[in-house]
Amino acid sequence: MRCVFAGTPDVALPSLEAIVASRHELVGVVTRPDAPAGRGRKLVASPVAQRAEELGVPVLKPAHPRDPEFWAQLRALAPDCVPVVAYGALVPETALEIPVHGWVNLHFSLLPAYRGAAPVQHAIWAGEELTGATTFRIVKELDAGPTFGVMTQSIKPDDTAGSLLATLAEGGADLLVATLDGLEDGSLEARPQPAEGVSLAGKITVEDARVDWAEPAVAVDRRVRACTPAPGAWTLFEGERFKLGPVAPTDETLVPGELRVSKKDVLVGTATTAVRLGLVKPFGKKEMAAADWARGARVESGVTFE
């Protein structure tokens, strides 16, 4: 099958590579336009665009997929299907109708649960023990199209959004290729999503990532892991933003937000038991172990996070 792959960030690369290695023909890539990055804010091509250029594949970077010029470019590539992983823009019906088999998205949840931009983060935050990935045909309504295939994945107690997403991206790449295989040979049929069990997983903001020490330890742990690596969990210390890596619940008890400092550990109180800090990043400093930060900054027990 002739495929035009649509994707933008690193998480899309395993699927791109799997399609390249498959029996299907990659005839083009659609990705988001170059974006400013780094201190110099120079325009940088997306990871998918960079890899496509290495492969010598035509790259389309429409400012928006509703642009008629983009439709003409896509028609010229004559794709049978547009497999999609984290493209990052809503696709209009005119573009959806160009390939014979439509646009087939790999979504990192067990649909209809966690439709939206941040399914992995929300699954961790909600304390789910099981998640997965689903392939489905894109329709006008958000993540509501008929499904083709599914894979499941357990969520480990120490999984962060970053680690879980990496796992799903690798396993999901095989699922996406298997879906393309089934569409090509006619062995797959699209199935409507159930009307029950629909939930939404909107983008997590920086403000969402602020830790509330008045919550129980389990909630603090989930919030931090859900926000790692992005947008990054944080709190305030002496009026400055203080970033936090994953924490570990303990059996100790402290007042919410209160720090207890020892040579090896820094504990912080919550509404239940204290949590042990792992890596931290004070404002204007590099990331470091919490005990190293406390020692260098001469932090004493009894001070508080806000």
N, C-alpha and C positions, 0 to 999 in steps of 0.2 A: 504494500500500500504506500502511496505517496503521502508523506507526512510533512507538515509545517509545524514545528514545535513552538509553543508560546510559553515563555517563562522569563524570570528576571534574576532572582537572587541565587546564592550558593545552593540553597536547598533544592533547586530545580536541576542542578547538574547531574545527580545520579540518574534521573530519568532521561535526560538528554543523552548521556553516555549509553544507557541501556538501549535506546532507540537506534543509536548509531551502530551498536553491536548486533542488532536484531536483523531479521529478514526484510524489514521495512526500509523504504528509501527516504532519507531526510533531504528534502528539497529546499528548505528554508527555515528561518527562525524569526519569530516575532518577539520583541522585548521592549521594555520601557526605554525612553530616550536617555542619553547620557546625563548624568547628574553630578552636581558639585560634590567633591569629597576632599578630606584632608584639610590641613591648615591653610593651604593656598586656595582651597575651594575651586580647584580645577575640575573641568568636566571629565568624568570617567565613565567608560562604557560598563554596562552591567556584566556580572560574571558570565551569564549566558551569552551575551553578545561577544565577549572576549573569546569564549570557547568556540563559538560558531565561526568566528573569523579565523581561528587556528585550523578549523576543519575545512575552511574554504567554502562555507555555506552562505548563501545570500541572507542578509540580516535586514529586517524591516523594523524601524523604530518610530512608529506613528506617535505624534503628540497625543492623539486620542484615536482609538479604533473606530470612531464614527466618521472619520475623514474619508470621503469618497476616493481620494487618491490611494489610500491604503487598501480599500476594497479592490481597486483595479490591480494593484500590485499582488494582492493575495490571489485573485482570480488567475492572473498570469502564471502563478506557480502551480495552479491546478491541483491542489491537495485533495486527497480522498478523505483525510481526517486532520484535525488540528488538536493534537494532544496538548494539555495545558497543566502546568505546575507553577503556582504562585506567580502568575503573570502580573497582576496588580492593577488591572483596569477593567471596568465593566464593558462588555462587548455587545454592540447593538445587534438586533435581529438580522439586519441585512448582511452583516459579516458572518453571523452564526450559520446562515443558510448557504454559504459558498461551498464548503466541503460536503461531499455526499453523506458522510457519516457524522457531520457536525463537529463541534468542539467538545472534546472529551476531557473532563477535568479530573485530576487526582487531588482529592480533598482529604486532609489529615484528621478525620473523625469518622465515627460510625454513624453516618447519616441515617435519620434526620437530626441526630443530636449535633449540637455545636456547629450550626451553619454560621459562616462569617469569617472574619479576617484572622482570628486568633484561637482556633479550636484547640490546639495543643496546650496553650497557656491556661485556657479556661478549664480544660479537663483536669490538669494538675491542681489548679486552685480549688476546684470543687471536690477534690479528694477521690476522684474516680480511680478504680483499680484496673480498669480495662479501657483501651481505646483502639484505634486502628486507622485504616485509610479506606476510602471508597472512590471508585471511578463512576462518573455519571456524565450524562449529556447536559451541557450548559443550556439553560433556558433563560427567559427574561427575569423570572423571579430568582432571588439570591439563593444559590446552592440547593435549588428545589427540583432539579431535573431528574429524570428516571435513571436508575442506577444499573451498572453492569457487573461490578465485582467488588469484593471486600476482603480485607485482611485484618486480623486482630493482633493486638500487642498489649501485653501487660505493662502497667506503670509501676516501676520500682520505687520504693520509699525514698531513694535519694535522686531520682530523676529530676533534672531541670528541664525547662522548656527547650533549651538548646540540645541537650543529650537525647531527649525523647524525639525531637524533630529530626535529628540526624538518623536515628534508628528507623523512623517511619519513612524518611526519604529514600533510604536504601531498599527496604522491603517494598515500598510503594512503587519503586521503579520497575520491579518485576511484575507487579500487579498491572501497571499501566501497559507494559508490553503484552502481557497475556490478554488484556482487554482488546488491544489492537489486533492481535492474532484472531481472537474470537469474532470481532467485527468483520475481519477480512474473509474468514471461512464460513461465516453465517451461523456459528454455534452459540453466539451470545444474543440474548434478547434483553432489551431495556425493560426494567421493572419499576412501576411507580413507587415513590417513597411512601411509607406509611404516614397517615395523617396524624397519628399519635406519636409523642416523643420528640416533637420539634423543640429545639432550643437554639438560642442565638449566642454567638461568641464574637462580640464586637472588639475592635482594637483596644488594647490596654494602653492607657495614657501614663505619662510620667507621674501625674498626681495619683493615679490608681496604685502606683508602685510604692507609695509612701507607707512604711510600716506603722501599724497602730499597735503600740505595746499594751493597750488595754484589751486586746484580743487574746484568746487562749494560745498556748505555745503551738498547737497543731495548726492553727490558722496563720500564725506568723510564718511558720515553716513553709506552708503551702504557698503563701503569697510570695515569699522570697524566691522559692524554686520556680514558680510560674513566671516571675519577672527576670529570670536569669537566662540568657545574658542581656536581653533587652525587654523593656527599657532600663532595667536595673533597679533593684529594690534600694530604698534609701530611707534615712531618718535625718533628723537635725541634731548636731552636736555643737554647742556654743554658737548657735545661730547660723552655722554653715551646713550645707548638704553633705551627708556622709553616706557613701554607698556600701552596700552589704552583699557579700556572697552568701551561699547557702549556710544555714545554721543547723545546729543539732539540739533537739530537746533534751533536757536533763531532769533529774529528780529534785534539784535544788529549788528553793522558793525565795523570790525577791519581789519587792514592790515593782509594778509595771514601769519599765523604762530605766530602772536602777541598774548600775553596773557593779559587778564584783570582779576585781582584778587580782590575778595571781601571776606567778612567774610564767606559767604555761597556758593559762586560760583567761578569757574575758567572758563572763556570763552577763546576760541581760534579763531582767524580770519581765514577765508577761502576766496576764490575768490568771494563769494557772502556774505552771512551773517555768523556771528560767530556761533560756536557750543559750547554747555556746556559740560564740561567733567563730566563723572560719576566716576567709579572706575579707578584708575591708579596704576601702579606698577613701581616705580623708580628702576633704576639699583641697585641690591643688597639689595633691601628692600621688605617688604611684600606688598600685595595689600591693598589699602586704598582709602577712599574718596578723590577726588581731592582737596577739600578745606582743609582737614586735612594735605595733603601733602604740599600744599602751605604755610600753617601756620607753620608747623614744619621746612620746608626748608627755610623759610623766603623769599619766592618768591614774587617779586614785579611786578606790572603791567608794561608792556612795554618790558619785556624780550621775547624771541622768541623760538619756536620749530624749528628745522631744518628739 
